[in-house]
């Protein structure tokens, strides 16, 4: 159905965002989380799952069967039952598996499911960059701090249209509010997730509907963000698609944040 890919220029909670969005995504369609971080996966260890089945076993299986639906045969489950295709814990095995799976992962949009891809930290020209650019919706993740925003602005300079159309989510504390970041970078900023390490850690082992998580600042922010992003990739269960607003134009003021692009 739709592919939503998350990535960052500097590591800042991409995996938590990917898994969290999949857990709270509105609608009744099947979901699938794919750890496609060339640096290696971490969700299996964080959730108390074995490293396989996952990307490595899927890569071996595609020698015999390369239809996208085979991915579900190599999934495990996050709390609440969301299927996850776990990445191996080491960079060497992750890069090898992602190279072998480049064709299949490029066809994830053929699945009758909403797919959430953890691309990890951007590596231009690498497999994670290609997956991000091909997604129906690309979500960049950044801390609202000057050094991180400058790094992202420099990265975006001269990049292709797929990155210029990406949506930006802020994570954690910083002096720059979403409207100011949107003005400076020229990207839509639909959400700002709080720095909530206790909830982020619990998310890997506990369903989001539990009393421990459902009222946490992180899960409440994830639900609001998921409602917004889901409308950008298409109607959910009979809803009519509503185009996102233009926060850059709506701000109506100049930005004090100077970020070169």
C-alpha positions as CSV (number, residue, x, y, z in Angstrom):
1,X,0.0,0.0,0.0
2,X,2.4,2.7,1.2
3,X,6.1,2.9,2.2
4,X,7.2,5.4,4.8
5,X,11.0,5.7,5.3
6,X,12.8,7.3,8.2
7,X,16.4,8.5,8.1
8,X,18.8,11.0,9.8
9,X,22.0,12.8,9.0
10,X,23.1,12.4,12.7
11,X,21.8,9.5,14.8
12,X,18.8,10.8,16.8
13,X,16.0,8.3,17.4
14,X,15.2,7.0,13.9
15,X,14.6,3.5,15.1
16,X,12.3,4.6,17.9
17,X,10.3,6.8,15.5
18,X,10.0,4.0,13.0
19,X,8.8,1.3,15.4
20,X,6.6,3.8,17.3
21,X,4.8,5.0,14.2
22,X,4.1,1.5,13.0
23,X,2.6,0.6,16.4
24,X,0.2,3.6,16.5
25,X,-0.5,4.0,12.8
26,X,-4.3,4.5,12.2
27,X,-6.4,2.1,10.3
28,X,-6.7,-1.6,10.1
29,X,-4.2,-2.5,7.4
30,X,-1.3,-4.8,8.0
31,X,1.9,-3.1,9.0
32,X,5.5,-4.1,8.5
33,X,8.7,-2.7,10.1
34,X,11.9,-3.1,8.1
35,X,15.3,-2.4,9.7
36,X,17.4,-1.3,6.7
37,X,20.1,0.5,8.6
38,X,23.5,-0.4,7.1
39,X,25.1,0.1,10.5
40,X,23.1,-2.9,11.8
41,X,19.8,-3.4,13.6
42,X,19.0,-2.9,17.3
43,X,15.3,-3.7,17.7
44,X,15.8,-7.5,18.1
45,X,18.1,-7.0,21.1
46,X,16.0,-4.2,22.5
47,X,12.9,-6.3,22.3
48,X,14.5,-9.5,23.6
49,X,14.1,-11.2,20.2
50,X,16.7,-13.4,18.5
51,X,18.6,-11.8,15.6
52,X,17.0,-14.2,13.2
53,X,14.8,-14.7,11.3
54,X,15.2,-11.4,9.7
55,X,17.1,-9.7,6.8
56,X,19.8,-12.3,6.7
57,X,17.5,-15.3,6.4
58,X,15.3,-13.4,3.9
59,X,18.4,-12.7,1.8
60,X,19.1,-16.4,1.7
61,X,15.5,-17.2,0.8
62,X,15.3,-14.8,-2.1
63,X,17.7,-17.0,-4.0
64,X,14.6,-19.3,-4.5
65,X,11.7,-16.9,-4.2
66,X,11.9,-13.1,-4.7
67,X,8.3,-12.0,-4.3
68,X,7.9,-9.3,-1.7
69,X,5.3,-11.3,0.2
70,X,8.1,-13.7,1.3
71,X,9.3,-11.0,3.7
72,X,6.5,-11.8,6.1
73,X,7.9,-15.4,6.4
74,X,11.0,-13.9,8.0
75,X,9.4,-11.6,10.5
76,X,9.2,-11.6,14.2
77,X,6.7,-9.5,16.2
78,X,7.0,-6.2,18.2
79,X,4.9,-5.8,21.3
80,X,1.3,-5.7,20.1
81,X,2.0,-7.9,17.2
82,X,3.4,-5.6,14.6
83,X,5.7,-7.7,12.2
84,X,9.3,-6.7,12.1
85,X,12.0,-7.7,9.6
86,X,15.0,-7.5,12.0
87,X,18.4,-6.3,10.8
88,X,21.5,-8.2,11.9
89,X,23.4,-6.5,14.8
90,X,26.7,-6.0,12.8
91,X,27.4,-3.6,10.0
92,X,29.1,-6.2,7.8
93,X,26.2,-8.6,7.8
94,X,23.6,-5.8,7.4
95,X,25.4,-4.3,4.4
96,X,25.7,-7.7,2.8
97,X,22.0,-8.6,3.3
98,X,20.8,-5.2,2.1
99,X,22.9,-5.5,-1.1
100,X,21.4,-8.9,-1.8
101,X,17.9,-7.6,-1.0
102,X,18.0,-4.4,-3.0
103,X,15.6,-5.7,-5.6
104,X,13.0,-7.1,-3.2
105,X,13.1,-4.1,-0.8
106,X,12.5,-1.8,-3.8
107,X,9.2,-3.6,-4.3
108,X,7.8,-3.3,-0.8
109,X,5.1,-0.9,-2.1
110,X,3.5,-4.0,-3.8
111,X,2.6,-5.5,-0.4
112,X,-0.9,-5.2,0.9
113,X,0.5,-3.4,3.9
114,X,1.8,-0.1,5.2
115,X,5.6,-0.5,5.4
116,X,7.9,1.5,7.8
117,X,11.5,1.5,6.9
118,X,14.3,2.4,9.3
119,X,17.0,3.7,7.0
120,X,19.2,4.7,9.9
121,X,21.9,7.3,9.2
122,X,22.1,8.5,5.7
123,X,25.0,7.2,3.5
124,X,24.7,8.9,0.1
125,X,24.6,6.4,-2.7
126,X,24.1,3.5,-0.3
127,X,21.1,1.2,-0.2
128,X,19.4,3.1,2.6
129,X,19.5,6.3,0.6
130,X,17.9,4.5,-2.4
131,X,15.1,3.1,-0.2
132,X,14.4,6.5,1.3
133,X,14.2,8.2,-2.1
134,X,11.8,5.6,-3.5
135,X,9.4,5.7,-0.5
136,X,6.0,7.2,-0.8
137,X,6.9,9.4,2.2
138,X,10.4,10.2,3.4
139,X,10.7,11.5,7.0
140,X,14.0,13.1,8.0
141,X,14.8,13.2,11.8
142,X,16.9,15.8,13.5
143,X,17.5,17.4,16.8
144,X,16.5,21.1,16.9
145,X,20.1,22.2,17.8
146,X,22.3,24.4,15.7
147,X,25.0,21.9,14.9
148,X,22.5,19.2,13.9
149,X,20.4,21.6,11.8
150,X,23.5,22.9,10.0
151,X,24.6,19.3,9.3
152,X,21.2,18.6,7.8
153,X,21.2,21.8,5.8
154,X,24.6,21.1,4.3
155,X,23.5,17.5,3.5
156,X,20.4,18.8,1.6
157,X,22.4,21.2,-0.6
158,X,22.3,20.0,-4.2
159,X,20.4,16.8,-3.3
160,X,17.7,15.4,-5.6
161,X,14.0,16.2,-5.5
162,X,13.2,13.1,-3.4
163,X,15.0,14.7,-0.4
164,X,13.7,18.2,-1.1
165,X,10.2,16.8,-0.7
166,X,10.9,15.0,2.5
167,X,9.1,15.8,5.8
168,X,11.1,16.7,8.9
169,X,10.4,15.6,12.4
170,X,12.2,17.1,15.4
171,X,13.3,15.0,18.3
172,X,14.3,16.2,21.8
173,X,15.0,19.6,23.3
174,X,16.5,22.5,21.5
175,X,16.1,26.3,21.2
176,X,14.5,26.2,17.7
177,X,10.7,25.6,17.4
178,X,9.2,23.8,14.4
179,X,8.1,26.9,12.6
180,X,11.5,28.4,12.7
181,X,13.2,25.2,11.5
182,X,10.6,25.0,8.7
183,X,11.4,28.5,7.6
184,X,15.2,27.9,7.7
185,X,15.3,24.6,5.8
186,X,12.2,24.9,3.6
187,X,10.8,21.6,4.8
188,X,7.5,20.8,6.3
189,X,7.8,20.0,10.1
190,X,4.6,18.2,11.2
191,X,5.8,17.1,14.6
192,X,8.2,17.4,17.5
193,X,8.8,14.3,19.6
194,X,9.8,14.9,23.3
195,X,12.9,13.4,24.7
196,X,11.4,10.6,26.7
197,X,14.0,7.9,27.1
198,X,12.1,5.8,29.6
199,X,9.1,5.5,27.3
200,X,11.4,4.9,24.3
201,X,13.0,2.0,26.1
202,X,9.7,0.6,27.2
203,X,8.3,0.8,23.7
204,X,10.5,-2.1,22.6
205,X,9.0,-4.5,25.2
206,X,5.5,-3.2,25.9
207,X,2.4,-2.6,23.8
208,X,1.6,1.1,23.3
209,X,-1.9,0.5,24.6
210,X,-0.6,-0.4,28.1
211,X,-1.2,1.8,31.0
212,X,2.5,2.3,31.3
213,X,2.8,3.9,27.8
214,X,-0.5,5.1,26.6
215,X,-0.3,8.5,28.4
216,X,3.4,8.9,28.1
217,X,4.5,12.2,26.3
218,X,6.3,10.1,23.6
219,X,3.3,7.9,22.7
220,X,0.9,10.8,22.7
221,X,3.2,12.7,20.3
222,X,3.6,9.6,18.1
223,X,-0.2,9.3,17.8
224,X,-0.6,12.9,16.7
225,X,2.2,12.6,14.2
226,X,0.9,9.3,12.8
227,X,-2.5,10.8,12.2
228,X,-0.8,13.7,10.2
229,X,1.6,11.5,8.2
230,X,-1.0,8.9,7.4
231,X,-3.1,11.5,5.6
232,X,-0.1,12.3,3.4
233,X,0.2,8.8,2.0
234,X,-3.5,8.2,1.3
235,X,-6.9,7.7,2.9
236,X,-7.1,5.4,5.9
237,X,-10.2,3.1,6.1
238,X,-12.5,5.2,4.0
239,X,-11.2,8.6,4.9
240,X,-10.7,11.1,2.2
241,X,-7.1,12.2,1.7
242,X,-6.4,15.8,2.9
243,X,-3.3,17.6,1.6
244,X,-0.9,18.9,4.3
245,X,-0.8,22.6,4.9
246,X,2.2,24.7,4.0
247,X,3.7,25.7,7.4
248,X,6.5,27.6,5.7
249,X,4.0,30.0,4.0
250,X,1.7,30.0,7.1
251,X,4.4,31.1,9.4
252,X,4.3,34.6,8.1
253,X,7.6,35.7,9.5
254,X,11.3,35.5,8.8
255,X,13.5,33.1,10.7
256,X,16.3,34.0,13.1
257,X,17.9,30.6,12.4
258,X,20.4,30.7,9.5
259,X,21.0,27.3,8.0
260,X,22.9,27.2,4.7
261,X,21.3,25.1,1.9
